[in-house]
Amino acid sequence: MQVRVNEERCQGHGLCRLSAPTWFFPREEDGHAYVKDSEVPEAEQDAVRLAADSCPELAIEIAD
């Protein structure tokens, strides 16, 4: 599974970081989320999916 944050949609709410803190990080300049690695191992996929589902802006994009 791969994950990315749509930078145009992200508003920096931080809910993704609550669900998957090892995957989503705040950018220093604006607090918007980013991922350091797009390839999500199977053991972390549920947390990343929860983060995507909890994003009010639907900014987290997942490709299986």
MOPAC internal coordinates of N, CA, C and O (Angstrom, degrees):
PM7 1SCF
backbone

  N    0.0000 0     0.00 0     0.00 0    0    0    0
  C    1.4426 1     0.00 0     0.00 0    1    0    0
  C    1.5237 1   108.47 1     0.00 0    2    1    0
  O    1.2310 1   120.90 1   -37.72 1    3    2    1
  N    1.3244 1   115.89 1   142.28 1    3    2    1
  C    1.4560 1   121.17 1   176.75 1    5    3    2
  C    1.5269 1   109.20 1  -119.80 1    6    5    3
  O    1.2310 1   121.36 1   -30.90 1    7    6    5
  N    1.3343 1   115.00 1   149.10 1    7    6    5
  C    1.4595 1   120.31 1  -179.23 1    9    7    6
  C    1.5203 1   109.44 1  -135.72 1   10    9    7
  O    1.2310 1   121.18 1   -32.88 1   11   10    9
  N    1.3228 1   115.35 1   147.12 1   11   10    9
  C    1.4606 1   121.27 1   173.96 1   13   11   10
  C    1.5208 1   108.10 1  -149.48 1   14   13   11
  O    1.2310 1   121.19 1   -20.83 1   15   14   13
  N    1.3211 1   115.32 1   159.17 1   15   14   13
  C    1.4556 1   121.55 1   176.75 1   17   15   14
  C    1.5218 1   108.15 1  -107.23 1   18   17   15
  O    1.2310 1   120.89 1   -53.87 1   19   18   17
  N    1.3087 1   115.90 1   126.13 1   19   18   17
  C    1.4616 1   121.33 1   175.82 1   21   19   18
  C    1.5280 1   107.00 1   -75.67 1   22   21   19
  O    1.2310 1   120.55 1   -72.36 1   23   22   21
  N    1.3193 1   116.55 1   107.64 1   23   22   21
  C    1.4605 1   122.07 1  -174.18 1   25   23   22
  C    1.5247 1   112.99 1   -65.07 1   26   25   23
  O    1.2310 1   120.21 1   154.23 1   27   26   25
  N    1.3139 1   117.21 1   -25.77 1   27   26   25
  C    1.4615 1   120.38 1   179.19 1   29   27   26
  C    1.5166 1   112.22 1   -75.35 1   30   29   27
  O    1.2310 1   120.12 1   154.13 1   31   30   29
  N    1.3178 1   117.38 1   -25.87 1   31   30   29
  C    1.4632 1   121.14 1  -179.18 1   33   31   30
  C    1.5247 1   113.68 1   -93.08 1   34   33   31
  O    1.2310 1   120.57 1   146.72 1   35   34   33
  N    1.3211 1   116.52 1   -33.28 1   35   34   33
  C    1.4645 1   120.81 1  -175.31 1   37   35   34
  C    1.5328 1   110.63 1   -60.14 1   38   37   35
  O    1.2310 1   121.16 1   -47.93 1   39   38   37
  N    1.3383 1   115.38 1   132.07 1   39   38   37
  C    1.4572 1   121.50 1   178.77 1   41   39   38
  C    1.5250 1   112.22 1  -113.97 1   42   41   39
  O    1.2310 1   120.42 1  -178.13 1   43   42   41
  N    1.3433 1   116.81 1     1.87 1   43   42   41
  C    1.4569 1   120.71 1   175.82 1   45   43   42
  C    1.5166 1   115.15 1    79.78 1   46   45   43
  O    1.2310 1   119.76 1  -153.54 1   47   46   45
  N    1.3229 1   118.06 1    26.46 1   47   46   45
  C    1.4650 1   120.87 1   179.20 1   49   47   46
  C    1.5326 1   112.32 1   -63.24 1   50   49   47
  O    1.2310 1   120.50 1   147.30 1   51   50   49
  N    1.3290 1   116.66 1   -32.70 1   51   50   49
  C    1.4621 1   121.01 1   176.91 1   53   51   50
  C    1.5111 1   115.54 1    86.39 1   54   53   51
  O    1.2310 1   119.45 1  -176.02 1   55   54   53
  N    1.3162 1   118.65 1     3.98 1   55   54   53
  C    1.4686 1   120.33 1  -179.90 1   57   55   54
  C    1.5232 1   111.68 1   -64.81 1   58   57   55
  O    1.2310 1   120.07 1   148.33 1   59   58   57
  N    1.3073 1   117.47 1   -31.67 1   59   58   57
  C    1.4667 1   120.48 1   178.25 1   61   59   58
  C    1.5277 1   110.51 1   -63.30 1   62   61   59
  O    1.2310 1   120.71 1   142.84 1   63   62   61
  N    1.3197 1   116.25 1   -37.16 1   63   62   61
  C    1.4659 1   120.33 1  -179.50 1   65   63   62
  C    1.5249 1   111.16 1   -69.19 1   66   65   63
  O    1.2310 1   119.97 1   152.29 1   67   66   65
  N    1.3157 1   117.67 1   -27.71 1   67   66   65
  C    1.4638 1   120.35 1   176.00 1   69   67   66
  C    1.5265 1   110.79 1   -70.40 1   70   69   67
  O    1.2310 1   120.40 1   142.54 1   71   70   69
  N    1.3207 1   116.84 1   -37.46 1   71   70   69
  C    1.4656 1   121.21 1  -177.98 1   73   71   70
  C    1.5184 1   113.11 1   -81.07 1   74   73   71
  O    1.2310 1   120.26 1   143.97 1   75   74   73
  N    1.3197 1   117.11 1   -36.03 1   75   74   73
  C    1.4670 1   121.46 1  -176.16 1   77   75   74
  C    1.5324 1   109.51 1  -142.45 1   78   77   75
  O    1.2310 1   120.37 1  -108.19 1   79   78   77
  N    1.3289 1   116.90 1    71.81 1   79   78   77
  C    1.4683 1   120.11 1  -174.52 1   81   79   78
  C    1.5258 1   114.87 1   -66.71 1   82   81   79
  O    1.2310 1   119.83 1   162.90 1   83   82   81
  N    1.3125 1   117.93 1   -17.10 1   83   82   81
  C    1.4610 1   119.37 1   177.90 1   85   83   82
  C    1.5268 1   111.69 1   -87.78 1   86   85   83
  O    1.2310 1   120.02 1   178.03 1   87   86   85
  N    1.3363 1   117.56 1    -1.97 1   87   86   85
  C    1.4635 1   121.18 1  -178.01 1   89   87   86
  C    1.5123 1   113.75 1  -116.10 1   90   89   87
  O    1.2310 1   120.20 1   147.82 1   91   90   89
  N    1.3138 1   117.22 1   -32.18 1   91   90   89
  C    1.4617 1   120.01 1  -175.70 1   93   91   90
  C    1.5254 1   109.89 1  -114.26 1   94   93   91
  O    1.2310 1   121.14 1   -46.27 1   95   94   93
  N    1.3323 1   115.42 1   133.73 1   95   94   93
  C    1.4576 1   122.08 1  -174.94 1   97   95   94
  C    1.5218 1   109.16 1  -131.66 1   98   97   95
  O    1.2310 1   119.90 1   -32.63 1   99   98   97
  N    1.3375 1   117.80 1   147.37 1   99   98   97
  C    1.4661 1   120.07 1   178.75 1  101   99   98
  C    1.5323 1   111.83 1   -84.16 1  102  101   99
  O    1.2310 1   120.69 1   -43.23 1  103  102  101
  N    1.3043 1   116.29 1   136.77 1  103  102  101
  C    1.4667 1   120.02 1   173.25 1  105  103  102
  C    1.5196 1   108.47 1   -73.52 1  106  105  103
  O    1.2310 1   121.01 1   -38.54 1  107  106  105
  N    1.3003 1   115.67 1   141.46 1  107  106  105
  C    1.4702 1   120.51 1  -178.39 1  109  107  106
  C    1.5228 1   112.75 1   -61.05 1  110  109  107
  O    1.2310 1   120.62 1   138.59 1  111  110  109
  N    1.3143 1   116.42 1   -41.41 1  111  110  109
  C    1.4609 1   119.36 1  -172.44 1  113  111  110
  C    1.5272 1   115.16 1   -71.46 1  114  113  111
  O    1.2310 1   119.83 1   151.14 1  115  114  113
  N    1.3365 1   117.93 1   -28.86 1  115  114  113
  C    1.4697 1   118.17 1  -176.54 1  117  115  114
  C    1.5284 1   114.50 1  -143.38 1  118  117  115
  O    1.2310 1   119.68 1   176.74 1  119  118  117
  N    1.3178 1   118.22 1    -3.26 1  119  118  117
  C    1.4606 1   120.71 1   179.26 1  121  119  118
  C    1.5118 1   114.74 1    79.96 1  122  121  119
  O    1.2310 1   120.10 1   179.94 1  123  122  121
  N    1.3243 1   117.42 1    -0.06 1  123  122  121
  C    1.4648 1   120.07 1   178.61 1  125  123  122
  C    1.5280 1   109.26 1   -70.34 1  126  125  123
  O    1.2310 1   121.05 1   -29.27 1  127  126  125
  N    1.3138 1   115.61 1   150.73 1  127  126  125
  C    1.4592 1   121.19 1  -174.88 1  129  127  126
  C    1.5309 1   112.14 1   -78.07 1  130  129  127
  O    1.2310 1   121.97 1   -27.85 1  131  130  129
  N    1.3237 1   113.83 1   152.15 1  131  130  129
  C    1.4553 1   121.29 1   170.21 1  133  131  130
  C    1.5233 1   107.67 1  -147.90 1  134  133  131
  O    1.2310 1   120.70 1   -17.35 1  135  134  133
  N    1.3258 1   116.26 1   162.65 1  135  134  133
  C    1.4569 1   121.81 1   175.60 1  137  135  134
  C    1.5240 1   108.39 1  -114.35 1  138  137  135
  O    1.2310 1   120.67 1   -36.16 1  139  138  137
  N    1.3251 1   116.32 1   143.84 1  139  138  137
  C    1.4670 1   120.33 1   179.47 1  141  139  138
  C    1.5199 1   111.69 1   -83.37 1  142  141  139
  O    1.2310 1   120.63 1   153.30 1  143  142  141
  N    1.3240 1   116.41 1   -26.70 1  143  142  141
  C    1.4623 1   121.65 1  -178.22 1  145  143  142
  C    1.5192 1   107.27 1  -140.86 1  146  145  143
  O    1.2310 1   119.93 1   -49.76 1  147  146  145
  N    1.3039 1   117.74 1   130.24 1  147  146  145
  C    1.4610 1   120.17 1  -176.80 1  149  147  146
  C    1.5256 1   113.60 1   -83.22 1  150  149  147
  O    1.2310 1   119.69 1   160.91 1  151  150  149
  N    1.3201 1   118.19 1   -19.09 1  151  150  149
  C    1.4705 1   122.15 1  -177.12 1  153  151  150
  C    1.5281 1   109.55 1   -89.13 1  154  153  151
  O    1.2310 1   120.61 1   -66.96 1  155  154  153
  N    1.3310 1   116.45 1   113.04 1  155  154  153
  C    1.4657 1   122.18 1  -175.58 1  157  155  154
  C    1.5282 1   109.77 1   -97.43 1  158  157  155
  O    1.2310 1   119.68 1   -56.54 1  159  158  157
  N    1.3373 1   118.23 1   123.46 1  159  158  157
  C    1.4567 1   120.11 1   176.85 1  161  159  158
  C    1.5344 1   110.92 1   -68.72 1  162  161  159
  O    1.2310 1   121.14 1   -23.98 1  163  162  161
  N    1.3004 1   115.42 1   156.02 1  163  162  161
  C    1.4578 1   121.25 1  -175.25 1  165  163  162
  C    1.5245 1   112.66 1   -54.74 1  166  165  163
  O    1.2310 1   119.90 1   140.88 1  167  166  165
  N    1.3025 1   117.79 1   -39.12 1  167  166  165
  C    1.4636 1   121.77 1  -177.45 1  169  167  166
  C    1.5311 1   112.71 1   -64.06 1  170  169  167
  O    1.2310 1   119.53 1   157.92 1  171  170  169
  N    1.3204 1   118.50 1   -22.08 1  171  170  169
  C    1.4658 1   122.76 1  -177.54 1  173  171  170
  C    1.5321 1   113.30 1  -103.44 1  174  173  171
  O    1.2310 1   120.04 1   176.08 1  175  174  173
  N    1.3200 1   117.52 1    -3.92 1  175  174  173
  C    1.4568 1   120.50 1  -172.25 1  177  175  174
  C    1.5223 1   113.78 1   -64.52 1  178  177  175
  O    1.2310 1   119.40 1   143.02 1  179  178  177
  N    1.3112 1   118.75 1   -36.98 1  179  178  177
  C    1.4617 1   120.39 1   179.56 1  181  179  178
  C    1.5223 1   111.15 1   -62.98 1  182  181  179
  O    1.2310 1   120.14 1   137.76 1  183  182  181
  N    1.3206 1   117.34 1   -42.24 1  183  182  181
  C    1.4656 1   121.35 1   179.53 1  185  183  182
  C    1.5299 1   110.70 1   -65.21 1  186  185  183
  O    1.2310 1   120.13 1   139.63 1  187  186  185
  N    1.3234 1   117.35 1   -40.37 1  187  186  185
  C    1.4620 1   120.97 1   179.71 1  189  187  186
  C    1.5260 1   110.19 1   -68.16 1  190  189  187
  O    1.2310 1   120.06 1   140.78 1  191  190  189
  N    1.3179 1   117.48 1   -39.22 1  191  190  189
  C    1.4755 1   120.32 1   176.70 1  193  191  190
  C    1.5302 1   110.70 1   -63.76 1  194  193  191
  O    1.2310 1   120.31 1   139.18 1  195  194  193
  N    1.3330 1   117.01 1   -40.82 1  195  194  193
  C    1.4607 1   121.01 1   177.29 1  197  195  194
  C    1.5300 1   110.08 1   -61.79 1  198  197  195
  O    1.2310 1   120.56 1   138.25 1  199  198  197
  N    1.3172 1   116.53 1   -41.75 1  199  198  197
  C    1.4616 1   120.54 1   177.56 1  201  199  198
  C    1.5294 1   110.64 1   -60.73 1  202  201  199
  O    1.2310 1   120.45 1   135.86 1  203  202  201
  N    1.3130 1   116.75 1   -44.14 1  203  202  201
  C    1.4646 1   120.46 1   179.20 1  205  203  202
  C    1.5220 1   110.79 1   -63.05 1  206  205  203
  O    1.2310 1   120.54 1   138.11 1  207  206  205
  N    1.3193 1   116.57 1   -41.89 1  207  206  205
  C    1.4655 1   120.67 1   179.94 1  209  207  206
  C    1.5227 1   112.18 1   -67.33 1  210  209  207
  O    1.2310 1   120.01 1   151.55 1  211  210  209
  N    1.3258 1   117.58 1   -28.45 1  211  210  209
  C    1.4576 1   120.67 1  -176.83 1  213  211  210
  C    1.5236 1   113.24 1   -88.24 1  214  213  211
  O    1.2310 1   119.74 1   172.58 1  215  214  213
  N    1.3142 1   118.11 1    -7.42 1  215  214  213
  C    1.4641 1   121.10 1  -177.77 1  217  215  214
  C    1.5313 1   110.39 1   -73.48 1  218  217  215
  O    1.2310 1   119.94 1   -63.88 1  219  218  217
  N    1.3411 1   117.71 1   116.12 1  219  218  217
  C    1.4662 1   119.19 1  -178.86 1  221  219  218
  C    1.5222 1   113.58 1   -67.72 1  222  221  219
  O    1.2310 1   120.01 1   159.73 1  223  222  221
  N    1.3165 1   117.59 1   -20.27 1  223  222  221
  C    1.4653 1   121.63 1  -179.45 1  225  223  222
  C    1.5290 1   112.82 1   -96.36 1  226  225  223
  O    1.2310 1   120.55 1   177.28 1  227  226  225
  N    1.3394 1   116.56 1    -2.72 1  227  226  225
  C    1.4701 1   121.94 1  -176.79 1  229  227  226
  C    1.5274 1   111.03 1    54.15 1  230  229  227
  O    1.2310 1   121.21 1  -137.48 1  231  230  229
  N    1.3340 1   115.30 1    42.52 1  231  230  229
  C    1.4649 1   121.15 1  -175.85 1  233  231  230
  C    1.5170 1   114.03 1   -88.91 1  234  233  231
  O    1.2310 1   120.00 1   169.96 1  235  234  233
  N    1.3271 1   117.60 1   -10.04 1  235  234  233
  C    1.4624 1   120.40 1  -177.92 1  237  235  234
  C    1.5127 1   109.11 1   -95.38 1  238  237  235
  O    1.2310 1   120.79 1   -57.89 1  239  238  237
  N    1.3111 1   116.10 1   122.11 1  239  238  237
  C    1.4616 1   122.20 1  -177.08 1  241  239  238
  C    1.5189 1   109.27 1  -110.21 1  242  241  239
  O    1.2310 1   121.07 1   -50.63 1  243  242  241
  N    1.3340 1   115.55 1   129.37 1  243  242  241
  C    1.4566 1   122.77 1  -178.06 1  245  243  242
  C    1.5217 1   109.16 1  -118.69 1  246  245  243
  O    1.2310 1   120.81 1   -44.27 1  247  246  245
  N    1.3234 1   116.05 1   135.73 1  247  246  245
  C    1.4649 1   122.57 1   174.35 1  249  247  246
  C    1.5079 1   107.81 1  -124.81 1  250  249  247
  O    1.2310 1   120.72 1   -56.42 1  251  250  249
  N    1.3199 1   116.22 1   123.58 1  251  250  249
  C    1.4703 1   120.62 1   179.20 1  253  251  250
  C    1.4996 1   111.82 1   -84.72 1  254  253  251
  O    1.2310 1   120.10 1   180.00 1  255  254  253

